[in-house]
Amino acid sequence: MNPLALQYLTPVTLNGGSTAASTVPMNFGSLLGHAVNSLSQSQTQANQAIQAAMTGQISVTQAMVAMVTAQSQLDVATAVQNQAISAYQNIMNMPLS
């Protein structure tokens, strides 16, 4: 075997290795859709946690953890959006020559 020959790496799974979601092909659109759905769910869970804390069903600490989780996911989504817009603007400003 040639020592410089390419060797294939094992694929990286984004779902923790479970086989249920591995049957669905993961392209950029589906990954983006999954990320947006996850962001929406975390925002909903944070709102529900706030309401549950106000009624005394859960502790304030649990509500704060849900809020911080939702905020961190929103920060990541905002950073990705800003990078995508910046990349688009860089491409649009490239000369055509």
Secondary structure, DSSP 8 states (H G I E B T S, - for coil): --TTS--------SSTT-STGGGS---HHHHHHHHHHHHHHHHHHHHHHHHHHHTTSS-HHHHHHHHHHHHHHHHHHHHHHHHHHHHHHHHHTS---
